[in-house]
Amino acid sequence: MYTIEAKNLTKEFKGIFNRQRLVAVDDVSIRVDKGEIIGLLGVNGAGKTTLLKMICGLLVPTRGEVFINGQSLQQHRTTVLGQIGAVLEGSRNALWSLTVKQNLTYFGHLKNTHGKPLRDRGDELLNFFQLDKKKNEVVKNLSKGMKQKLAIILAFISDPELILLDEPTLGLDIHTAALVKKRIVDLARKQGKTIFLTTHQIEIVEEICDRVAIIHQGRLIAFEKTEILLGNMGREHYIIKFDAPPDISVLQKLPMVRDIQPLQGATKNPATAVRLVLDRKNIFFEIVEALQSAHARILSIEKSDPKLEDVYVRMIGDN
């Protein structure tokens, strides 16, 4: 049984005078196992937030159905929603006129968490995210980062089986973002929670996610294990250092060179180091031969792993 099973989800929005329809999500089907961390990538307007809102019941699909732990969201709404925690659209899920502590009590009660379990869990989360000294502060007086921390705490307060996070590290400092990543990993690996998150920080997805979903113009164009995406879709990357700035035009003329990236800080003179991104495998010696013919003096060559960002940009470009 899957934690999330979405079948043929479609969401259409009516345009002006009902003459146009915007298809925000187009026939998306996904299955997510218990304990998985899934990263959802897409440009602004691709349909990421709309998809999450349908999964957590904030939007009703135009077509399709959502099942959480085998139960239909449509048929067992109250039971299903009790199993979900969510941070959507930044920190706006908190009630700004209440204190931090009052928010924990209110949202805990909404998710049927009361008494000592609620107090203990609230205190632990406040301490973990270093918000304990602000528990009696009215939310509207908190900084943006503190409001985001509270939003995440509220998503975790009822110990849900499924957690949906839309840009969870938005507005957070480096230290707090690291805490969020640690908490996500601990929840999945140690407690078997299922995490579904969106982010524009691809390095987060690459670092902690088991699988990656890529949505483009409302359609799911990839849903695969992170390492498989990197292995199958990544181009070959090489870092080359020279003892003098190379003639870049030599490389630009070669059809197999997809990109040439100057590397800042790679040497004392950044202009003497480049990353080559190659479209085809097993042609690197052609590159070396071309450089030698141009009398470029190569100091070192190092093959580097492809990045998820390169895979993502390539897939979006192909679609």
C-alpha positions as protocol buffer text, in pm:
chain_id: "A"
residue {
  index: 1
  type: MET
  ca { x: 0 y: 0 z: 0 }
}
residue {
  index: 2
  type: TYR
  ca { x: 133 y: 342 z: -100 }
}
residue {
  index: 3
  type: THR
  ca { x: 128 y: 647 z: 125 }
}
residue {
  index: 4
  type: ILE
  ca { x: 29 y: 858 z: -176 }
}
residue {
  index: 5
  type: GLU
  ca { x: -145 y: 729 z: -485 }
}
residue {
  index: 6
  type: ALA
  ca { x: -264 y: 999 z: -722 }
}
residue {
  index: 7
  type: LYS
  ca { x: -454 y: 880 z: -1027 }
}
residue {
  index: 8
  type: ASN
  ca { x: -488 y: 1097 z: -1336 }
}
residue {
  index: 9
  type: LEU
  ca { x: -502 y: 1423 z: -1141 }
}
residue {
  index: 10
  type: THR
  ca { x: -610 y: 1718 z: -1353 }
}
residue {
  index: 11
  type: LYS
  ca { x: -693 y: 2070 z: -1244 }
}
residue {
  index: 12
  type: GLU
  ca { x: -846 y: 2325 z: -1477 }
}
residue {
  index: 13
  type: PHE
  ca { x: -923 y: 2687 z: -1390 }
}
residue {
  index: 14
  type: LYS
  ca { x: -1184 y: 2884 z: -1578 }
}
residue {
  index: 15
  type: GLY
  ca { x: -1073 y: 3198 z: -1756 }
}
residue {
  index: 16
  type: ILE
  ca { x: -1256 y: 3526 z: -1811 }
}
residue {
  index: 17
  type: PHE
  ca { x: -1621 y: 3474 z: -1909 }
}
residue {
  index: 18
  type: ASN
  ca { x: -1551 y: 3099 z: -1915 }
}
residue {
  index: 19
  type: ARG
  ca { x: -1399 y: 3138 z: -2262 }
}
residue {
  index: 20
  type: GLN
  ca { x: -1059 y: 3001 z: -2168 }
}
residue {
  index: 21
  type: ARG
  ca { x: -941 y: 2725 z: -1940 }
}
residue {
  index: 22
  type: LEU
  ca { x: -603 y: 2707 z: -1777 }
}
residue {
  index: 23
  type: VAL
  ca { x: -484 y: 2350 z: -1723 }
}
residue {
  index: 24
  type: ALA
  ca { x: -258 y: 2384 z: -1419 }
}
residue {
  index: 25
  type: VAL
  ca { x: -208 y: 2009 z: -1369 }
}
residue {
  index: 26
  type: ASP
  ca { x: -260 y: 1771 z: -1658 }
}
residue {
  index: 27
  type: ASP
  ca { x: -328 y: 1399 z: -1600 }
}
residue {
  index: 28
  type: VAL
  ca { x: -63 y: 1338 z: -1333 }
}
residue {
  index: 29
  type: SER
  ca { x: -34 y: 994 z: -1173 }
}
residue {
  index: 30
  type: ILE
  ca { x: 217 y: 916 z: -898 }
}
residue {
  index: 31
  type: ARG
  ca { x: 278 y: 655 z: -631 }
}
residue {
  index: 32
  type: VAL
  ca { x: 489 y: 727 z: -325 }
}
residue {
  index: 33
  type: ASP
  ca { x: 600 y: 461 z: -76 }
}
residue {
  index: 34
  type: LYS
  ca { x: 607 y: 493 z: 302 }
}
residue {
  index: 35
  type: GLY
  ca { x: 929 y: 655 z: 426 }
}
residue {
  index: 36
  type: GLU
  ca { x: 1026 y: 812 z: 93 }
}
residue {
  index: 37
  type: ILE
  ca { x: 1146 y: 1168 z: 46 }
}
residue {
  index: 38
  type: ILE
  ca { x: 1022 y: 1299 z: -288 }
}
residue {
  index: 39
  type: GLY
  ca { x: 1146 y: 1622 z: -446 }
}
residue {
  index: 40
  type: LEU
  ca { x: 913 y: 1802 z: -686 }
}
residue {
  index: 41
  type: LEU
  ca { x: 1084 y: 2036 z: -932 }
}
residue {
  index: 42
  type: GLY
  ca { x: 941 y: 2279 z: -1185 }
}
residue {
  index: 43
  type: VAL
  ca { x: 958 y: 2641 z: -1292 }
}
residue {
  index: 44
  type: ASN
  ca { x: 715 y: 2898 z: -1151 }
}
residue {
  index: 45
  type: GLY
  ca { x: 369 y: 2816 z: -1281 }
}
residue {
  index: 46
  type: ALA
  ca { x: 455 y: 2456 z: -1369 }
}
residue {
  index: 47
  type: GLY
  ca { x: 184 y: 2319 z: -1137 }
}
residue {
  index: 48
  type: LYS
  ca { x: 385 y: 2219 z: -828 }
}
residue {
  index: 49
  type: THR
  ca { x: 177 y: 2397 z: -563 }
}
residue {
  index: 50
  type: THR
  ca { x: -150 y: 2308 z: -735 }
}
residue {
  index: 51
  type: LEU
  ca { x: -52 y: 1940 z: -725 }
}
residue {
  index: 52
  type: LEU
  ca { x: 31 y: 1958 z: -354 }
}
residue {
  index: 53
  type: LYS
  ca { x: -297 y: 2138 z: -281 }
}
residue {
  index: 54
  type: MET
  ca { x: -493 y: 1859 z: -448 }
}
residue {
  index: 55
  type: ILE
  ca { x: -302 y: 1594 z: -252 }
}
residue {
  index: 56
  type: CYS
  ca { x: -378 y: 1765 z: 80 }
}
residue {
  index: 57
  type: GLY
  ca { x: -739 y: 1845 z: -2 }
}
residue {
  index: 58
  type: LEU
  ca { x: -721 y: 2223 z: -43 }
}
residue {
  index: 59
  type: LEU
  ca { x: -819 y: 2196 z: -409 }
}
residue {
  index: 60
  type: VAL
  ca { x: -1070 y: 1956 z: -561 }
}
residue {
  index: 61
  type: PRO
  ca { x: -938 y: 1795 z: -881 }
}
residue {
  index: 62
  type: THR
  ca { x: -1127 y: 1858 z: -1202 }
}
residue {
  index: 63
  type: ARG
  ca { x: -1059 y: 1493 z: -1276 }
}
residue {
  index: 64
  type: GLY
  ca { x: -876 y: 1214 z: -1099 }
}
residue {
  index: 65
  type: GLU
  ca { x: -854 y: 1093 z: -741 }
}
residue {
  index: 66
  type: VAL
  ca { x: -614 y: 1093 z: -447 }
}
residue {
  index: 67
  type: PHE
  ca { x: -560 y: 803 z: -207 }
}
residue {
  index: 68
  type: ILE
  ca { x: -365 y: 841 z: 119 }
}
residue {
  index: 69
  type: ASN
  ca { x: -266 y: 513 z: 285 }
}
residue {
  index: 70
  type: GLY
  ca { x: -522 y: 337 z: 69 }
}
residue {
  index: 71
  type: GLN
  ca { x: -813 y: 564 z: 160 }
}
residue {
  index: 72
  type: SER
  ca { x: -984 y: 792 z: -88 }
}
residue {
  index: 73
  type: LEU
  ca { x: -947 y: 1159 z: 3 }
}
residue {
  index: 74
  type: GLN
  ca { x: -1286 y: 1225 z: -155 }
}
residue {
  index: 75
  type: GLN
  ca { x: -1468 y: 953 z: 39 }
}
residue {
  index: 76
  type: HIS
  ca { x: -1281 y: 967 z: 373 }
}
residue {
  index: 77
  type: ARG
  ca { x: -1181 y: 1332 z: 387 }
}
residue {
  index: 78
  type: THR
  ca { x: -1174 y: 1382 z: 766 }
}
residue {
  index: 79
  type: THR
  ca { x: -977 y: 1064 z: 834 }
}
residue {
  index: 80
  type: VAL
  ca { x: -731 y: 1128 z: 552 }
}
residue {
  index: 81
  type: LEU
  ca { x: -664 y: 1492 z: 638 }
}
residue {
  index: 82
  type: GLY
  ca { x: -577 y: 1389 z: 994 }
}
residue {
  index: 83
  type: GLN
  ca { x: -277 y: 1201 z: 850 }
}
residue {
  index: 84
  type: ILE
  ca { x: -134 y: 1503 z: 664 }
}
residue {
  index: 85
  type: GLY
  ca { x: 81 y: 1795 z: 773 }
}
residue {
  index: 86
  type: ALA
  ca { x: 155 y: 2072 z: 524 }
}
residue {
  index: 87
  type: VAL
  ca { x: 344 y: 2395 z: 471 }
}
residue {
  index: 88
  type: LEU
  ca { x: 201 y: 2572 z: 169 }
}
residue {
  index: 89
  type: GLU
  ca { x: 279 y: 2917 z: 30 }
}
residue {
  index: 90
  type: GLY
  ca { x: 534 y: 3015 z: 290 }
}
residue {
  index: 91
  type: SER
  ca { x: 431 y: 3100 z: 646 }
}
residue {
  index: 92
  type: ARG
  ca { x: 66 y: 3181 z: 585 }
}
residue {
  index: 93
  type: ASN
  ca { x: -71 y: 2870 z: 755 }
}
residue {
  index: 94
  type: ALA
  ca { x: -24 y: 3029 z: 1102 }
}
residue {
  index: 95
  type: LEU
  ca { x: -278 y: 3260 z: 1266 }
}
residue {
  index: 96
  type: TRP
  ca { x: -89 y: 3585 z: 1299 }
}
residue {
  index: 97
  type: SER
  ca { x: -312 y: 3738 z: 1570 }
}
residue {
  index: 98
  type: LEU
  ca { x: -234 y: 3451 z: 1811 }
}
residue {
  index: 99
  type: THR
  ca { x: 87 y: 3373 z: 1997 }
}
residue {
  index: 100
  type: VAL
  ca { x: 319 y: 3092 z: 1893 }
}
residue {
  index: 101
  type: LYS
  ca { x: 195 y: 2876 z: 2180 }
}
residue {
  index: 102
  type: GLN
  ca { x: -171 y: 2946 z: 2099 }
}
residue {
  index: 103
  type: ASN
  ca { x: -107 y: 2842 z: 1738 }
}
residue {
  index: 104
  type: LEU
  ca { x: 41 y: 2512 z: 1855 }
}
residue {
  index: 105
  type: THR
  ca { x: -264 y: 2447 z: 2074 }
}
residue {
  index: 106
  type: TYR
  ca { x: -513 y: 2545 z: 1804 }
}
residue {
  index: 107
  type: PHE
  ca { x: -361 y: 2343 z: 1522 }
}
residue {
  index: 108
  type: GLY
  ca { x: -284 y: 2051 z: 1753 }
}
residue {
  index: 109
  type: HIS
  ca { x: -652 y: 2032 z: 1849 }
}
residue {
  index: 110
  type: LEU
  ca { x: -754 y: 2053 z: 1484 }
}
residue {
  index: 111
  type: LYS
  ca { x: -546 y: 1739 z: 1423 }
}
residue {
  index: 112
  type: ASN
  ca { x: -681 y: 1562 z: 1734 }
}
residue {
  index: 113
  type: THR
  ca { x: -362 y: 1610 z: 1941 }
}
residue {
  index: 114
  type: HIS
  ca { x: -425 y: 1720 z: 2299 }
}
residue {
  index: 115
  type: GLY
  ca { x: -288 y: 1739 z: 2652 }
}
residue {
  index: 116
  type: LYS
  ca { x: 59 y: 1617 z: 2745 }
}
residue {
  index: 117
  type: PRO
  ca { x: 145 y: 1469 z: 2401 }
}
residue {
  index: 118
  type: LEU
  ca { x: 72 y: 1809 z: 2246 }
}
residue {
  index: 119
  type: ARG
  ca { x: 270 y: 2000 z: 2508 }
}
residue {
  index: 120
  type: ASP
  ca { x: 567 y: 1763 z: 2492 }
}
residue {
  index: 121
  type: ARG
  ca { x: 579 y: 1761 z: 2114 }
}
residue {
  index: 122
  type: GLY
  ca { x: 535 y: 2139 z: 2097 }
}
residue {
  index: 123
  type: ASP
  ca { x: 818 y: 2199 z: 2344 }
}
residue {
  index: 124
  type: GLU
  ca { x: 1049 y: 1959 z: 2161 }
}
residue {
  index: 125
  type: LEU
  ca { x: 984 y: 2124 z: 1823 }
}
residue {
  index: 126
  type: LEU
  ca { x: 1022 y: 2476 z: 1962 }
}
residue {
  index: 127
  type: ASN
  ca { x: 1356 y: 2378 z: 2115 }
}
residue {
  index: 128
  type: PHE
  ca { x: 1475 y: 2200 z: 1802 }
}
residue {
  index: 129
  type: PHE
  ca { x: 1400 y: 2500 z: 1581 }
}
residue {
  index: 130
  type: GLN
  ca { x: 1523 y: 2745 z: 1846 }
}
residue {
  index: 131
  type: LEU
  ca { x: 1189 y: 2919 z: 1878 }
}
residue {
  index: 132
  type: ASP
  ca { x: 1125 y: 2835 z: 2246 }
}
residue {
  index: 133
  type: LYS
  ca { x: 1202 y: 3188 z: 2366 }
}
residue {
  index: 134
  type: LYS
  ca { x: 932 y: 3325 z: 2133 }
}
residue {
  index: 135
  type: LYS
  ca { x: 646 y: 3096 z: 2237 }
}
residue {
  index: 136
  type: ASN
  ca { x: 450 y: 3382 z: 2399 }
}
residue {
  index: 137
  type: GLU
  ca { x: 514 y: 3623 z: 2111 }
}
residue {
  index: 138
  type: VAL
  ca { x: 229 y: 3721 z: 1879 }
}
residue {
  index: 139
  type: VAL
  ca { x: 305 y: 3574 z: 1538 }
}
residue {
  index: 140
  type: LYS
  ca { x: 264 y: 3901 z: 1347 }
}
residue {
  index: 141
  type: ASN
  ca { x: 560 y: 4040 z: 1543 }
}
residue {
  index: 142
  type: LEU
  ca { x: 796 y: 3760 z: 1438 }
}
residue {
  index: 143
  type: SER
  ca { x: 1054 y: 3791 z: 1165 }
}
residue {
  index: 144
  type: LYS
  ca { x: 994 y: 3624 z: 828 }
}
residue {
  index: 145
  type: GLY
  ca { x: 1234 y: 3343 z: 915 }
}
residue {
  index: 146
  type: MET
  ca { x: 1067 y: 3281 z: 1250 }
}
residue {
  index: 147
  type: LYS
  ca { x: 724 y: 3268 z: 1084 }
}
residue {
  index: 148
  type: GLN
  ca { x: 860 y: 3007 z: 843 }
}
residue {
  index: 149
  type: LYS
  ca { x: 996 y: 2804 z: 1136 }
}
residue {
  index: 150
  type: LEU
  ca { x: 655 y: 2816 z: 1300 }
}
residue {
  index: 151
  type: ALA
  ca { x: 485 y: 2705 z: 978 }
}
residue {
  index: 152
  type: ILE
  ca { x: 709 y: 2399 z: 970 }
}
residue {
  index: 153
  type: ILE
  ca { x: 647 y: 2325 z: 1338 }
}
residue {
  index: 154
  type: LEU
  ca { x: 271 y: 2341 z: 1280 }
}
residue {
  index: 155
  type: ALA
  ca { x: 306 y: 2090 z: 996 }
}
residue {
  index: 156
  type: PHE
  ca { x: 488 y: 1852 z: 1234 }
}
residue {
  index: 157
  type: ILE
  ca { x: 280 y: 1912 z: 1549 }
}
residue {
  index: 158
  type: SER
  ca { x: 38 y: 1619 z: 1511 }
}
residue {
  index: 159
  type: ASP
  ca { x: 309 y: 1368 z: 1412 }
}
residue {
  index: 160
  type: PRO
  ca { x: 149 y: 1309 z: 1068 }
}
residue {
  index: 161
  type: GLU
  ca { x: 228 y: 1015 z: 842 }
}
residue {
  index: 162
  type: LEU
  ca { x: 255 y: 1238 z: 534 }
}
residue {
  index: 163
  type: ILE
  ca { x: 419 y: 1581 z: 526 }
}
residue {
  index: 164
  type: LEU
  ca { x: 386 y: 1816 z: 228 }
}
residue {
  index: 165
  type: LEU
  ca { x: 635 y: 2102 z: 217 }
}
residue {
  index: 166
  type: ASP
  ca { x: 618 y: 2381 z: -40 }
}
residue {
  index: 167
  type: GLU
  ca { x: 954 y: 2564 z: -40 }
}
residue {
  index: 168
  type: PRO
  ca { x: 1026 y: 2472 z: 325 }
}
residue {
  index: 169
  type: THR
  ca { x: 1361 y: 2658 z: 346 }
}
residue {
  index: 170
  type: LEU
  ca { x: 1228 y: 2980 z: 192 }
}
residue {
  index: 171
  type: GLY
  ca { x: 1345 y: 3278 z: 399 }
}
residue {
  index: 172
  type: LEU
  ca { x: 1555 y: 3069 z: 636 }
}
residue {
  index: 173
  type: ASP
  ca { x: 1917 y: 3128 z: 728 }
}
residue {
  index: 174
  type: ILE
  ca { x: 2177 y: 2861 z: 648 }
}
residue {
  index: 175
  type: HIS
  ca { x: 2175 y: 2715 z: 999 }
}
residue {
  index: 176
  type: THR
  ca { x: 1796 y: 2682 z: 1018 }
}
residue {
  index: 177
  type: ALA
  ca { x: 1778 y: 2540 z: 665 }
}
residue {
  index: 178
  type: ALA
  ca { x: 2025 y: 2273 z: 778 }
}
residue {
  index: 179
  type: LEU
  ca { x: 1800 y: 2196 z: 1077 }
}
residue {
  index: 180
  type: VAL
  ca { x: 1502 y: 2156 z: 847 }
}
residue {
  index: 181
  type: LYS
  ca { x: 1693 y: 1916 z: 621 }
}
residue {
  index: 182
  type: LYS
  ca { x: 1808 y: 1715 z: 922 }
}
residue {
  index: 183
  type: ARG
  ca { x: 1455 y: 1694 z: 1057 }
}
residue {
  index: 184
  type: ILE
  ca { x: 1318 y: 1581 z: 722 }
}
residue {
  index: 185
  type: VAL
  ca { x: 1579 y: 1307 z: 690 }
}
residue {
  index: 186
  type: ASP
  ca { x: 1524 y: 1190 z: 1049 }
}
residue {
  index: 187
  type: LEU
  ca { x: 1146 y: 1177 z: 1002 }
}
residue {
  index: 188
  type: ALA
  ca { x: 1179 y: 963 z: 691 }
}
residue {
  index: 189
  type: ARG
  ca { x: 1472 y: 738 z: 786 }
}
residue {
  index: 190
  type: LYS
  ca { x: 1403 y: 687 z: 1158 }
}
residue {
  index: 191
  type: GLN
  ca { x: 1025 y: 724 z: 1182 }
}
residue {
  index: 192
  type: GLY
  ca { x: 908 y: 610 z: 840 }
}
residue {
  index: 193
  type: LYS
  ca { x: 730 y: 935 z: 755 }
}
residue {
  index: 194
  type: THR
  ca { x: 668 y: 1022 z: 393 }
}
residue {
  index: 195
  type: ILE
  ca { x: 788 y: 1364 z: 278 }
}
residue {
  index: 196
  type: PHE
  ca { x: 683 y: 1538 z: -43 }
}
residue {
  index: 197
  type: LEU
  ca { x: 858 y: 1872 z: -98 }
}
residue {
  index: 198
  type: THR
  ca { x: 896 y: 2139 z: -363 }
}
residue {
  index: 199
  type: THR
  ca { x: 1194 y: 2369 z: -385 }
}
residue {
  index: 200
  type: HIS
  ca { x: 1390 y: 2585 z: -626 }
}
residue {
  index: 201
  type: GLN
  ca { x: 1708 y: 2483 z: -444 }
}
residue {
  index: 202
  type: ILE
  ca { x: 1798 y: 2180 z: -651 }
}
residue {
  index: 203
  type: GLU
  ca { x: 2094 y: 2099 z: -428 }
}
residue {
  index: 204
  type: ILE
  ca { x: 1849 y: 2017 z: -146 }
}
residue {
  index: 205
  type: VAL
  ca { x: 1669 y: 1765 z: -366 }
}
residue {
  index: 206
  type: GLU
  ca { x: 1998 y: 1616 z: -478 }
}
residue {
  index: 207
  type: GLU
  ca { x: 2118 y: 1590 z: -118 }
}
residue {
  index: 208
  type: ILE
  ca { x: 1819 y: 1434 z: 62 }
}
residue {
  index: 209
  type: CYS
  ca { x: 1555 y: 1308 z: -183 }
}
residue {
  index: 210
  type: ASP
  ca { x: 1508 y: 943 z: -279 }
}
residue {
  index: 211
  type: ARG
  ca { x: 1322 y: 1024 z: -598 }
}
residue {
  index: 212
  type: VAL
  ca { x: 1268 y: 1331 z: -811 }
}
residue {
  index: 213
  type: ALA
  ca { x: 950 y: 1434 z: -990 }
}
residue {
  index: 214
  type: ILE
  ca { x: 976 y: 1700 z: -1259 }
}
residue {
  index: 215
  type: ILE
  ca { x: 661 y: 1880 z: -1366 }
}
residue {
  index: 216
  type: HIS
  ca { x: 650 y: 2107 z: -1670 }
}
residue {
  index: 217
  type: GLN
  ca { x: 346 y: 2293 z: -1803 }
}
residue {
  index: 218
  type: GLY
  ca { x: 127 y: 2082 z: -1577 }
}
residue {
  index: 219
  type: ARG
  ca { x: 255 y: 1746 z: -1699 }
}
residue {
  index: 220
  type: LEU
  ca { x: 480 y: 1504 z: -1515 }
}
residue {
  index: 221
  type: ILE
  ca { x: 781 y: 1457 z: -1745 }
}
residue {
  index: 222
  type: ALA
  ca { x: 999 y: 1253 z: -1507 }
}
residue {
  index: 223
  type: PHE
  ca { x: 960 y: 1059 z: -1184 }
}
residue {
  index: 224
  type: GLU
  ca { x: 1268 y: 857 z: -1105 }
}
residue {
  index: 225
  type: LYS
  ca { x: 1532 y: 779 z: -844 }
}
residue {
  index: 226
  type: THR
  ca { x: 1776 y: 1064 z: -808 }
}
residue {
  index: 227
  type: GLU
  ca { x: 2082 y: 856 z: -890 }
}
residue {
  index: 228
  type: ILE
  ca { x: 1917 y: 709 z: -1200 }
}
residue {
  index: 229
  type: LEU
  ca { x: 1831 y: 1054 z: -1332 }
}
residue {
  index: 230
  type: LEU
  ca { x: 2188 y: 1163 z: -1278 }
}
residue {
  index: 231
  type: GLY
  ca { x: 2329 y: 847 z: -1434 }
}
residue {
  index: 232
  type: ASN
  ca { x: 2106 y: 824 z: -1738 }
}
residue {
  index: 233
  type: MET
  ca { x: 2041 y: 1187 z: -1821 }
}
residue {
  index: 234
  type: GLY
  ca { x: 2356 y: 1364 z: -1709 }
}
residue {
  index: 235
  type: ARG
  ca { x: 2610 y: 1475 z: -1962 }
}
residue {
  index: 236
  type: GLU
  ca { x: 2980 y: 1421 z: -1902 }
}
residue {
  index: 237
  type: HIS
  ca { x: 3149 y: 1697 z: -1703 }
}
residue {
  index: 238
  type: TYR
  ca { x: 3521 y: 1773 z: -1692 }
}
residue {
  index: 239
  type: ILE
  ca { x: 3717 y: 2037 z: -1504 }
}
residue {
  index: 240
  type: ILE
  ca { x: 4026 y: 2145 z: -1698 }
}
residue {
  index: 241
  type: LYS
  ca { x: 4297 y: 2372 z: -1559 }
}
residue {
  index: 242
  type: PHE
  ca { x: 4545 y: 2554 z: -1780 }
}
residue {
  index: 243
  type: ASP
  ca { x: 4863 y: 2745 z: -1708 }
}
residue {
  index: 244
  type: ALA
  ca { x: 4728 y: 3034 z: -1917 }
}
residue {
  index: 245
  type: PRO
  ca { x: 4381 y: 3139 z: -2037 }
}
residue {
  index: 246
  type: PRO
  ca { x: 4280 y: 2900 z: -2318 }
}
residue {
  index: 247
  type: ASP
  ca { x: 4139 y: 3000 z: -2654 }
}
residue {
  index: 248
  type: ILE
  ca { x: 3771 y: 2940 z: -2575 }
}
residue {
  index: 249
  type: SER
  ca { x: 3677 y: 2978 z: -2942 }
}
residue {
  index: 250
  type: VAL
  ca { x: 3850 y: 2646 z: -3013 }
}
residue {
  index: 251
  type: LEU
  ca { x: 3611 y: 2469 z: -2775 }
}
residue {
  index: 252
  type: GLN
  ca { x: 3308 y: 2663 z: -2893 }
}
residue {
  index: 253
  type: LYS
  ca { x: 3354 y: 2526 z: -3245 }
}
residue {
  index: 254
  type: LEU
  ca { x: 3326 y: 2164 z: -3132 }
}
residue {
  index: 255
  type: PRO
  ca { x: 2969 y: 2031 z: -3171 }
}
residue {
  index: 256
  type: MET
  ca { x: 2997 y: 1793 z: -2874 }
}
residue {
  index: 257
  type: VAL
  ca { x: 3067 y: 2077 z: -2627 }
}
residue {
  index: 258
  type: ARG
  ca { x: 2734 y: 2171 z: -2475 }
}
residue {
  index: 259
  type: ASP
  ca { x: 2854 y: 2433 z: -2228 }
}
residue {
  index: 260
  type: ILE
  ca { x: 3174 y: 2604 z: -2115 }
}
residue {
  index: 261
  type: GLN
  ca { x: 3168 y: 2738 z: -1760 }
}
residue {
  index: 262
  type: PRO
  ca { x: 3452 y: 2950 z: -1617 }
}
residue {
  index: 263
  type: LEU
  ca { x: 3522 y: 2834 z: -1260 }
}
residue {
  index: 264
  type: GLN
  ca { x: 3559 y: 3107 z: -1001 }
}
residue {
  index: 265
  type: GLY
  ca { x: 3822 y: 3036 z: -740 }
}
residue {
  index: 266
  type: ALA
  ca { x: 3942 y: 2712 z: -901 }
}
residue {
  index: 267
  type: THR
  ca { x: 4291 y: 2858 z: -941 }
}
residue {
  index: 268
  type: LYS
  ca { x: 4466 y: 3182 z: -853 }
}
residue {
  index: 269
  type: ASN
  ca { x: 4354 y: 3304 z: -1193 }
}
residue {
  index: 270
  type: PRO
  ca { x: 3992 y: 3189 z: -1241 }
}
residue {
  index: 271
  type: ALA
  ca { x: 4010 y: 3243 z: -1618 }
}
residue {
  index: 272
  type: THR
  ca { x: 4251 y: 2950 z: -1647 }
}
residue {
  index: 273
  type: ALA
  ca { x: 3996 y: 2689 z: -1528 }
}
residue {
  index: 274
  type: VAL
  ca { x: 3680 y: 2578 z: -1706 }
}
residue {
  index: 275
  type: ARG
  ca { x: 3413 y: 2313 z: -1670 }
}
residue {
  index: 276
  type: LEU
  ca { x: 3324 y: 2143 z: -1997 }
}
residue {
  index: 277
  type: VAL
  ca { x: 2982 y: 1988 z: -2036 }
}
residue {
  index: 278
  type: LEU
  ca { x: 2981 y: 1732 z: -2318 }
}
residue {
  index: 279
  type: ASP
  ca { x: 2682 y: 1603 z: -2508 }
}
residue {
  index: 280
  type: ARG
  ca { x: 2829 y: 1264 z: -2590 }
}
residue {
  index: 281
  type: LYS
  ca { x: 3036 y: 1012 z: -2401 }
}
residue {
  index: 282
  type: ASN
  ca { x: 3373 y: 871 z: -2504 }
}
residue {
  index: 283
  type: ILE
  ca { x: 3476 y: 1175 z: -2707 }
}
residue {
  index: 284
  type: PHE
  ca { x: 3692 y: 1346 z: -2448 }
}
residue {
  index: 285
  type: PHE
  ca { x: 4015 y: 1265 z: -2630 }
}
residue {
  index: 286
  type: GLU
  ca { x: 3882 y: 1465 z: -2924 }
}
residue {
  index: 287
  type: ILE
  ca { x: 3860 y: 1764 z: -2689 }
}
residue {
  index: 288
  type: VAL
  ca { x: 4217 y: 1713 z: -2566 }
}
residue {
  index: 289
  type: GLU
  ca { x: 4343 y: 1678 z: -2922 }
}
residue {
  index: 290
  type: ALA
  ca { x: 4171 y: 2004 z: -3022 }
}
residue {
  index: 291
  type: LEU
  ca { x: 4321 y: 2187 z: -2725 }
}
residue {
  index: 292
  type: GLN
  ca { x: 4669 y: 2056 z: -2799 }
}
residue {
  index: 293
  type: SER
  ca { x: 4635 y: 2159 z: -3162 }
}
residue {
  index: 294
  type: ALA
  ca { x: 4555 y: 2509 z: -3037 }
}
residue {
  index: 295
  type: HIS
  ca { x: 4873 y: 2495 z: -2822 }
}
residue {
  index: 296
  type: ALA
  ca { x: 4678 y: 2512 z: -2495 }
}
residue {
  index: 297
  type: ARG
  ca { x: 4893 y: 2406 z: -2199 }
}
residue {
  index: 298
  type: ILE
  ca { x: 4682 y: 2174 z: -1982 }
}
residue {
  index: 299
  type: LEU
  ca { x: 4779 y: 2146 z: -1615 }
}
residue {
  index: 300
  type: SER
  ca { x: 4517 y: 1894 z: -1503 }
}
residue {
  index: 301
  type: ILE
  ca { x: 4193 y: 1724 z: -1604 }
}
residue {
  index: 302
  type: GLU
  ca { x: 3933 y: 1599 z: -1359 }
}
residue {
  index: 303
  type: LYS
  ca { x: 3604 y: 1430 z: -1435 }
}
residue {
  index: 304
  type: SER
  ca { x: 3321 y: 1556 z: -1216 }
}
residue {
  index: 305
  type: ASP
  ca { x: 2977 y: 1414 z: -1149 }
}
residue {
  index: 306
  type: PRO
  ca { x: 2679 y: 1569 z: -1328 }
}
residue {
  index: 307
  type: LYS
  ca { x: 2451 y: 1784 z: -1117 }
}
residue {
  index: 308
  type: LEU
  ca { x: 2077 y: 1745 z: -1088 }
}
residue {
  index: 309
  type: GLU
  ca { x: 2043 y: 2104 z: -1206 }
}
residue {
  index: 310
  type: ASP
  ca { x: 2201 y: 2009 z: -1541 }
}
residue {
  index: 311
  type: VAL
  ca { x: 1960 y: 1716 z: -1577 }
}
residue {
  index: 312
  type: TYR
  ca { x: 1665 y: 1938 z: -1489 }
}
residue {
  index: 313
  type: VAL
  ca { x: 1757 y: 2212 z: -1737 }
}
residue {
  index: 314
  type: ARG
  ca { x: 1809 y: 1954 z: -2010 }
}
residue {
  index: 315
  type: MET
  ca { x: 1472 y: 1786 z: -1953 }
}
residue {
  index: 316
  type: ILE
  ca { x: 1286 y: 2116 z: -1941 }
}
residue {
  index: 317
  type: GLY
  ca { x: 1461 y: 2220 z: -2262 }
}
residue {
  index: 318
  type: ASP
  ca { x: 1363 y: 1896 z: -2434 }
}
residue {
  index: 319
  type: ASN
  ca { x: 998 y: 1957 z: -2345 }
}
